[in-house]
Amino acid sequence: MKNNDVELIFGRLGRDPELKYTTSKEAVCSFSVAINKDKDSPPIWKQVSVWGELGERCSLFLKKGSQVFVRGQTKFKEYTSKKGELKSFEEMKAWEIGFINF
């Protein structure tokens, strides 16, 4: 998958959502989603960020274990760890969230 692909995923939250605000007071909610392709494989984890009012709603209604579907755009991000190692991860910026069981 390349940067900026649109993707639709279904899964369960692996942790409670974390809501923060930017310096310009825009809400951003982040959480991880576990996607199980089949019962014999380990889950694939996706990091998700949700901005604005939708992000605030996610922080109110979702919790670890909640089932969701997420539609959004993927991006690859890089950072340097405390040990000086270059790390990368995929993040999905969501613009649609479906609360399946909350």
Phi and psi in radians as a Rosetta constraint file:
Dihedral C 1 N 2 CA 2 C 2 CIRCULARHARMONIC -1.767 0.35
Dihedral N 2 CA 2 C 2 N 3 CIRCULARHARMONIC 2.944 0.35
Dihedral C 2 N 3 CA 3 C 3 CIRCULARHARMONIC -0.984 0.35
Dihedral N 3 CA 3 C 3 N 4 CIRCULARHARMONIC 2.451 0.35
Dihedral C 3 N 4 CA 4 C 4 CIRCULARHARMONIC 1.302 0.35
Dihedral N 4 CA 4 C 4 N 5 CIRCULARHARMONIC 0.260 0.35
Dihedral C 4 N 5 CA 5 C 5 CIRCULARHARMONIC -1.237 0.35
Dihedral N 5 CA 5 C 5 N 6 CIRCULARHARMONIC 2.514 0.35
Dihedral C 5 N 6 CA 6 C 6 CIRCULARHARMONIC -1.528 0.35
Dihedral N 6 CA 6 C 6 N 7 CIRCULARHARMONIC 2.383 0.35
Dihedral C 6 N 7 CA 7 C 7 CIRCULARHARMONIC -2.457 0.35
Dihedral N 7 CA 7 C 7 N 8 CIRCULARHARMONIC 2.634 0.35
Dihedral C 7 N 8 CA 8 C 8 CIRCULARHARMONIC -2.167 0.35
Dihedral N 8 CA 8 C 8 N 9 CIRCULARHARMONIC 2.174 0.35
Dihedral C 8 N 9 CA 9 C 9 CIRCULARHARMONIC -2.218 0.35
Dihedral N 9 CA 9 C 9 N 10 CIRCULARHARMONIC 2.690 0.35
Dihedral C 9 N 10 CA 10 C 10 CIRCULARHARMONIC -2.191 0.35
Dihedral N 10 CA 10 C 10 N 11 CIRCULARHARMONIC 2.376 0.35
Dihedral C 10 N 11 CA 11 C 11 CIRCULARHARMONIC -3.137 0.35
Dihedral N 11 CA 11 C 11 N 12 CIRCULARHARMONIC -2.905 0.35
Dihedral C 11 N 12 CA 12 C 12 CIRCULARHARMONIC -2.082 0.35
Dihedral N 12 CA 12 C 12 N 13 CIRCULARHARMONIC 2.530 0.35
Dihedral C 12 N 13 CA 13 C 13 CIRCULARHARMONIC -1.184 0.35
Dihedral N 13 CA 13 C 13 N 14 CIRCULARHARMONIC 2.338 0.35
Dihedral C 13 N 14 CA 14 C 14 CIRCULARHARMONIC -1.579 0.35
Dihedral N 14 CA 14 C 14 N 15 CIRCULARHARMONIC -0.215 0.35
Dihedral C 14 N 15 CA 15 C 15 CIRCULARHARMONIC -2.703 0.35
Dihedral N 15 CA 15 C 15 N 16 CIRCULARHARMONIC 2.856 0.35
Dihedral C 15 N 16 CA 16 C 16 CIRCULARHARMONIC -1.118 0.35
Dihedral N 16 CA 16 C 16 N 17 CIRCULARHARMONIC 2.525 0.35
Dihedral C 16 N 17 CA 17 C 17 CIRCULARHARMONIC -1.096 0.35
Dihedral N 17 CA 17 C 17 N 18 CIRCULARHARMONIC 2.586 0.35
Dihedral C 17 N 18 CA 18 C 18 CIRCULARHARMONIC -2.046 0.35
Dihedral N 18 CA 18 C 18 N 19 CIRCULARHARMONIC 2.100 0.35
Dihedral C 18 N 19 CA 19 C 19 CIRCULARHARMONIC -1.793 0.35
Dihedral N 19 CA 19 C 19 N 20 CIRCULARHARMONIC 2.250 0.35
Dihedral C 19 N 20 CA 20 C 20 CIRCULARHARMONIC -2.328 0.35
Dihedral N 20 CA 20 C 20 N 21 CIRCULARHARMONIC 2.920 0.35
Dihedral C 20 N 21 CA 21 C 21 CIRCULARHARMONIC -2.187 0.35
Dihedral N 21 CA 21 C 21 N 22 CIRCULARHARMONIC 2.426 0.35
Dihedral C 21 N 22 CA 22 C 22 CIRCULARHARMONIC -1.284 0.35
Dihedral N 22 CA 22 C 22 N 23 CIRCULARHARMONIC 3.015 0.35
Dihedral C 22 N 23 CA 23 C 23 CIRCULARHARMONIC -1.097 0.35
Dihedral N 23 CA 23 C 23 N 24 CIRCULARHARMONIC -0.426 0.35
Dihedral C 23 N 24 CA 24 C 24 CIRCULARHARMONIC -1.588 0.35
Dihedral N 24 CA 24 C 24 N 25 CIRCULARHARMONIC 0.265 0.35
Dihedral C 24 N 25 CA 25 C 25 CIRCULARHARMONIC 1.155 0.35
Dihedral N 25 CA 25 C 25 N 26 CIRCULARHARMONIC 0.490 0.35
Dihedral C 25 N 26 CA 26 C 26 CIRCULARHARMONIC -1.615 0.35
Dihedral N 26 CA 26 C 26 N 27 CIRCULARHARMONIC 2.295 0.35
Dihedral C 26 N 27 CA 27 C 27 CIRCULARHARMONIC -1.305 0.35
Dihedral N 27 CA 27 C 27 N 28 CIRCULARHARMONIC 2.469 0.35
Dihedral C 27 N 28 CA 28 C 28 CIRCULARHARMONIC -2.463 0.35
Dihedral N 28 CA 28 C 28 N 29 CIRCULARHARMONIC 2.175 0.35
Dihedral C 28 N 29 CA 29 C 29 CIRCULARHARMONIC -1.932 0.35
Dihedral N 29 CA 29 C 29 N 30 CIRCULARHARMONIC 2.328 0.35
Dihedral C 29 N 30 CA 30 C 30 CIRCULARHARMONIC -2.221 0.35
Dihedral N 30 CA 30 C 30 N 31 CIRCULARHARMONIC 2.569 0.35
Dihedral C 30 N 31 CA 31 C 31 CIRCULARHARMONIC -2.841 0.35
Dihedral N 31 CA 31 C 31 N 32 CIRCULARHARMONIC 2.932 0.35
Dihedral C 31 N 32 CA 32 C 32 CIRCULARHARMONIC -1.937 0.35
Dihedral N 32 CA 32 C 32 N 33 CIRCULARHARMONIC 2.572 0.35
Dihedral C 32 N 33 CA 33 C 33 CIRCULARHARMONIC -2.162 0.35
Dihedral N 33 CA 33 C 33 N 34 CIRCULARHARMONIC 2.257 0.35
Dihedral C 33 N 34 CA 34 C 34 CIRCULARHARMONIC -1.637 0.35
Dihedral N 34 CA 34 C 34 N 35 CIRCULARHARMONIC 2.195 0.35
Dihedral C 34 N 35 CA 35 C 35 CIRCULARHARMONIC -1.921 0.35
Dihedral N 35 CA 35 C 35 N 36 CIRCULARHARMONIC 2.129 0.35
Dihedral C 35 N 36 CA 36 C 36 CIRCULARHARMONIC -1.801 0.35
Dihedral N 36 CA 36 C 36 N 37 CIRCULARHARMONIC 1.984 0.35
Dihedral C 36 N 37 CA 37 C 37 CIRCULARHARMONIC -1.278 0.35
Dihedral N 37 CA 37 C 37 N 38 CIRCULARHARMONIC -0.736 0.35
Dihedral C 37 N 38 CA 38 C 38 CIRCULARHARMONIC -2.700 0.35
Dihedral N 38 CA 38 C 38 N 39 CIRCULARHARMONIC 2.921 0.35
Dihedral C 38 N 39 CA 39 C 39 CIRCULARHARMONIC -1.243 0.35
Dihedral N 39 CA 39 C 39 N 40 CIRCULARHARMONIC -0.275 0.35
Dihedral C 39 N 40 CA 40 C 40 CIRCULARHARMONIC -1.647 0.35
Dihedral N 40 CA 40 C 40 N 41 CIRCULARHARMONIC -0.104 0.35
Dihedral C 40 N 41 CA 41 C 41 CIRCULARHARMONIC -1.863 0.35
Dihedral N 41 CA 41 C 41 N 42 CIRCULARHARMONIC 2.614 0.35
Dihedral C 41 N 42 CA 42 C 42 CIRCULARHARMONIC -1.197 0.35
Dihedral N 42 CA 42 C 42 N 43 CIRCULARHARMONIC 2.702 0.35
Dihedral C 42 N 43 CA 43 C 43 CIRCULARHARMONIC -1.213 0.35
Dihedral N 43 CA 43 C 43 N 44 CIRCULARHARMONIC 2.709 0.35
Dihedral C 43 N 44 CA 44 C 44 CIRCULARHARMONIC -1.705 0.35
Dihedral N 44 CA 44 C 44 N 45 CIRCULARHARMONIC 2.269 0.35
Dihedral C 44 N 45 CA 45 C 45 CIRCULARHARMONIC -1.769 0.35
Dihedral N 45 CA 45 C 45 N 46 CIRCULARHARMONIC 2.354 0.35
Dihedral C 45 N 46 CA 46 C 46 CIRCULARHARMONIC -2.116 0.35
Dihedral N 46 CA 46 C 46 N 47 CIRCULARHARMONIC 2.327 0.35
Dihedral C 46 N 47 CA 47 C 47 CIRCULARHARMONIC -1.554 0.35
Dihedral N 47 CA 47 C 47 N 48 CIRCULARHARMONIC 2.303 0.35
Dihedral C 47 N 48 CA 48 C 48 CIRCULARHARMONIC -2.179 0.35
Dihedral N 48 CA 48 C 48 N 49 CIRCULARHARMONIC 2.397 0.35
Dihedral C 48 N 49 CA 49 C 49 CIRCULARHARMONIC -2.154 0.35
Dihedral N 49 CA 49 C 49 N 50 CIRCULARHARMONIC 2.415 0.35
Dihedral C 49 N 50 CA 50 C 50 CIRCULARHARMONIC -2.255 0.35
Dihedral N 50 CA 50 C 50 N 51 CIRCULARHARMONIC 2.195 0.35
Dihedral C 50 N 51 CA 51 C 51 CIRCULARHARMONIC -1.813 0.35
Dihedral N 51 CA 51 C 51 N 52 CIRCULARHARMONIC 2.736 0.35
Dihedral C 51 N 52 CA 52 C 52 CIRCULARHARMONIC 1.265 0.35
Dihedral N 52 CA 52 C 52 N 53 CIRCULARHARMONIC -2.619 0.35
Dihedral C 52 N 53 CA 53 C 53 CIRCULARHARMONIC -1.072 0.35
Dihedral N 53 CA 53 C 53 N 54 CIRCULARHARMONIC -0.651 0.35
Dihedral C 53 N 54 CA 54 C 54 CIRCULARHARMONIC -1.101 0.35
Dihedral N 54 CA 54 C 54 N 55 CIRCULARHARMONIC -0.669 0.35
Dihedral C 54 N 55 CA 55 C 55 CIRCULARHARMONIC -1.101 0.35
Dihedral N 55 CA 55 C 55 N 56 CIRCULARHARMONIC -0.713 0.35
Dihedral C 55 N 56 CA 56 C 56 CIRCULARHARMONIC -1.101 0.35
Dihedral N 56 CA 56 C 56 N 57 CIRCULARHARMONIC -0.711 0.35
Dihedral C 56 N 57 CA 57 C 57 CIRCULARHARMONIC -1.134 0.35
Dihedral N 57 CA 57 C 57 N 58 CIRCULARHARMONIC -0.693 0.35
Dihedral C 57 N 58 CA 58 C 58 CIRCULARHARMONIC -1.043 0.35
Dihedral N 58 CA 58 C 58 N 59 CIRCULARHARMONIC -0.725 0.35
Dihedral C 58 N 59 CA 59 C 59 CIRCULARHARMONIC -1.159 0.35
Dihedral N 59 CA 59 C 59 N 60 CIRCULARHARMONIC -0.466 0.35
Dihedral C 59 N 60 CA 60 C 60 CIRCULARHARMONIC -1.414 0.35
Dihedral N 60 CA 60 C 60 N 61 CIRCULARHARMONIC -0.689 0.35
Dihedral C 60 N 61 CA 61 C 61 CIRCULARHARMONIC -1.834 0.35
Dihedral N 61 CA 61 C 61 N 62 CIRCULARHARMONIC -0.290 0.35
Dihedral C 61 N 62 CA 62 C 62 CIRCULARHARMONIC -1.770 0.35
Dihedral N 62 CA 62 C 62 N 63 CIRCULARHARMONIC 2.684 0.35
Dihedral C 62 N 63 CA 63 C 63 CIRCULARHARMONIC -2.654 0.35
Dihedral N 63 CA 63 C 63 N 64 CIRCULARHARMONIC 2.961 0.35
Dihedral C 63 N 64 CA 64 C 64 CIRCULARHARMONIC -0.891 0.35
Dihedral N 64 CA 64 C 64 N 65 CIRCULARHARMONIC 2.294 0.35
Dihedral C 64 N 65 CA 65 C 65 CIRCULARHARMONIC 1.648 0.35
Dihedral N 65 CA 65 C 65 N 66 CIRCULARHARMONIC -0.270 0.35
Dihedral C 65 N 66 CA 66 C 66 CIRCULARHARMONIC -1.066 0.35
Dihedral N 66 CA 66 C 66 N 67 CIRCULARHARMONIC 2.424 0.35
Dihedral C 66 N 67 CA 67 C 67 CIRCULARHARMONIC -1.525 0.35
Dihedral N 67 CA 67 C 67 N 68 CIRCULARHARMONIC 2.364 0.35
Dihedral C 67 N 68 CA 68 C 68 CIRCULARHARMONIC -2.496 0.35
Dihedral N 68 CA 68 C 68 N 69 CIRCULARHARMONIC 2.781 0.35
Dihedral C 68 N 69 CA 69 C 69 CIRCULARHARMONIC -2.042 0.35
Dihedral N 69 CA 69 C 69 N 70 CIRCULARHARMONIC 2.546 0.35
Dihedral C 69 N 70 CA 70 C 70 CIRCULARHARMONIC -2.320 0.35
Dihedral N 70 CA 70 C 70 N 71 CIRCULARHARMONIC 2.272 0.35
Dihedral C 70 N 71 CA 71 C 71 CIRCULARHARMONIC -2.057 0.35
Dihedral N 71 CA 71 C 71 N 72 CIRCULARHARMONIC 2.312 0.35
Dihedral C 71 N 72 CA 72 C 72 CIRCULARHARMONIC -3.072 0.35
Dihedral N 72 CA 72 C 72 N 73 CIRCULARHARMONIC -2.921 0.35
Dihedral C 72 N 73 CA 73 C 73 CIRCULARHARMONIC -1.979 0.35
Dihedral N 73 CA 73 C 73 N 74 CIRCULARHARMONIC 2.344 0.35
Dihedral C 73 N 74 CA 74 C 74 CIRCULARHARMONIC -1.656 0.35
Dihedral N 74 CA 74 C 74 N 75 CIRCULARHARMONIC 2.575 0.35
Dihedral C 74 N 75 CA 75 C 75 CIRCULARHARMONIC -2.484 0.35
Dihedral N 75 CA 75 C 75 N 76 CIRCULARHARMONIC 2.568 0.35
Dihedral C 75 N 76 CA 76 C 76 CIRCULARHARMONIC -1.717 0.35
Dihedral N 76 CA 76 C 76 N 77 CIRCULARHARMONIC 2.333 0.35
Dihedral C 76 N 77 CA 77 C 77 CIRCULARHARMONIC -2.153 0.35
Dihedral N 77 CA 77 C 77 N 78 CIRCULARHARMONIC 2.628 0.35
Dihedral C 77 N 78 CA 78 C 78 CIRCULARHARMONIC -2.198 0.35
Dihedral N 78 CA 78 C 78 N 79 CIRCULARHARMONIC 2.652 0.35
Dihedral C 78 N 79 CA 79 C 79 CIRCULARHARMONIC -2.676 0.35
Dihedral N 79 CA 79 C 79 N 80 CIRCULARHARMONIC 2.871 0.35
Dihedral C 79 N 80 CA 80 C 80 CIRCULARHARMONIC -1.818 0.35
Dihedral N 80 CA 80 C 80 N 81 CIRCULARHARMONIC 2.211 0.35
Dihedral C 80 N 81 CA 81 C 81 CIRCULARHARMONIC -1.267 0.35
Dihedral N 81 CA 81 C 81 N 82 CIRCULARHARMONIC 2.989 0.35
Dihedral C 81 N 82 CA 82 C 82 CIRCULARHARMONIC -1.081 0.35
Dihedral N 82 CA 82 C 82 N 83 CIRCULARHARMONIC -0.427 0.35
Dihedral C 82 N 83 CA 83 C 83 CIRCULARHARMONIC -1.509 0.35
Dihedral N 83 CA 83 C 83 N 84 CIRCULARHARMONIC 0.033 0.35
Dihedral C 83 N 84 CA 84 C 84 CIRCULARHARMONIC 1.477 0.35
Dihedral N 84 CA 84 C 84 N 85 CIRCULARHARMONIC 0.202 0.35
Dihedral C 84 N 85 CA 85 C 85 CIRCULARHARMONIC -1.558 0.35
Dihedral N 85 CA 85 C 85 N 86 CIRCULARHARMONIC 2.429 0.35
Dihedral C 85 N 86 CA 86 C 86 CIRCULARHARMONIC -1.394 0.35
Dihedral N 86 CA 86 C 86 N 87 CIRCULARHARMONIC 2.141 0.35
Dihedral C 86 N 87 CA 87 C 87 CIRCULARHARMONIC -2.083 0.35
Dihedral N 87 CA 87 C 87 N 88 CIRCULARHARMONIC 2.682 0.35
Dihedral C 87 N 88 CA 88 C 88 CIRCULARHARMONIC -2.417 0.35
Dihedral N 88 CA 88 C 88 N 89 CIRCULARHARMONIC 2.722 0.35
Dihedral C 88 N 89 CA 89 C 89 CIRCULARHARMONIC -2.681 0.35
Dihedral N 89 CA 89 C 89 N 90 CIRCULARHARMONIC 2.827 0.35
Dihedral C 89 N 90 CA 90 C 90 CIRCULARHARMONIC -1.767 0.35
Dihedral N 90 CA 90 C 90 N 91 CIRCULARHARMONIC 2.313 0.35
Dihedral C 90 N 91 CA 91 C 91 CIRCULARHARMONIC -2.173 0.35
Dihedral N 91 CA 91 C 91 N 92 CIRCULARHARMONIC 2.482 0.35
Dihedral C 91 N 92 CA 92 C 92 CIRCULARHARMONIC -1.913 0.35
Dihedral N 92 CA 92 C 92 N 93 CIRCULARHARMONIC 2.116 0.35
Dihedral C 92 N 93 CA 93 C 93 CIRCULARHARMONIC -1.594 0.35
Dihedral N 93 CA 93 C 93 N 94 CIRCULARHARMONIC 1.924 0.35
Dihedral C 93 N 94 CA 94 C 94 CIRCULARHARMONIC -1.553 0.35
Dihedral N 94 CA 94 C 94 N 95 CIRCULARHARMONIC 2.475 0.35
Dihedral C 94 N 95 CA 95 C 95 CIRCULARHARMONIC -2.121 0.35
Dihedral N 95 CA 95 C 95 N 96 CIRCULARHARMONIC -0.077 0.35
Dihedral C 95 N 96 CA 96 C 96 CIRCULARHARMONIC -2.526 0.35
Dihedral N 96 CA 96 C 96 N 97 CIRCULARHARMONIC 2.261 0.35
Dihedral C 96 N 97 CA 97 C 97 CIRCULARHARMONIC -2.255 0.35
Dihedral N 97 CA 97 C 97 N 98 CIRCULARHARMONIC 2.316 0.35
Dihedral C 97 N 98 CA 98 C 98 CIRCULARHARMONIC -1.963 0.35
Dihedral N 98 CA 98 C 98 N 99 CIRCULARHARMONIC 2.164 0.35
Dihedral C 98 N 99 CA 99 C 99 CIRCULARHARMONIC -1.537 0.35
Dihedral N 99 CA 99 C 99 N 100 CIRCULARHARMONIC 1.857 0.35
Dihedral C 99 N 100 CA 100 C 100 CIRCULARHARMONIC -1.412 0.35
Dihedral N 100 CA 100 C 100 N 101 CIRCULARHARMONIC -0.921 0.35
Dihedral C 100 N 101 CA 101 C 101 CIRCULARHARMONIC -2.321 0.35
Dihedral N 101 CA 101 C 101 N 102 CIRCULARHARMONIC 1.916 0.35
